[in-house]
């Protein structure tokens, strides 16, 4: 095992229901749009990777706002506003790290394992989460943070993990990925990497038959479910 790669949303923090969903709804309200995503509706939209793509899907299915002649511009503006609102949620400390994340990062650092993050979320959002919640010292230990539109095709396409392997100079089979969704699992597997799933409320019912391990949490002492020793055995 040469590299440990984390997804961000749903893995580092439970951002979806109480973070991104809330920020999207606040952005819609700020623009006077009659759109509000319930917990259940957002769960449906999560099957589409990427925030801009989710908004397009929602409006395609439920109707675009009246007067939205330039749909691309509308989506871009909404996404920028949503990101600003999400940043406020993160910066106010409303979204704590999931159990076991800091512990596993520290184990990897101590064990000489290269750390990376691969996320389809906005680059600014990912970097803020890592900076605020893991801290500057741990963030500096990450050799690579890939996020947002750094690739053309989002998960379940393997492009972001293929790019990570190339930039890290590590063979895919020597990488272990921590993901929370089936899209993430399929992306990691298509790249030839091992993948462990840590589920959350939105993803617990998804199919993870191809995973190298499925856990409800990474865990902190005395209940550490996923350790560096366990991950090393996978490769």
Secondary structure by P-SEA (a helix, b strand, c coil): ccbbbbbccccccccccccaaaaaaaaaaaacccccccaaaaaaacccccaaaaaaaaaaacccccccccaaaaaaaaaaaaaaaaaaaaaacccccccaaaaaaaaaaaacccccccccccaaaaaaaaaccccaaaaaaccccccccccccccccaaaaaaaaaaaccccccbbbbbccaaaaaaaaaabbbbbbbcccccccccccccccccccccccccccccaaaaaaac
